[in-house]
């Protein structure tokens, strides 16, 4: 099912909508301010948000450099929000994992 559970979950919907708005707004800004094509603008925004940064496209004006700083920081926050919601949806809770480890240790002690 890959990410269908995440895609159709009520808890992830606001984050996915936020991501779509951020990508669309960023692409429009770079298209307008830098004069890039829509494809280059979307490509740059996604590469910046995911903190990959190949370096093939870069902002050339002070305004777009400031926007890029915002998008870089925003990308880190967006990815962390998505990972946290996915972790909660899939039941990958750290406390549950610690509890399970403790139960396994206790079971080994009682067997010995």
Buried (B, 14 or more C-beta within 10 A) or exposed (E): EEEEEBEEBEEBEEBBEBBEEBBEEBBBBBBEBBEBEEEBBBBBBBBBBEEEEEEEBEBEEEEBEEBBEEBBEBBEEBBEBBEEBBEEBEEEEEEEEEEEEEEEEEEEEEEE
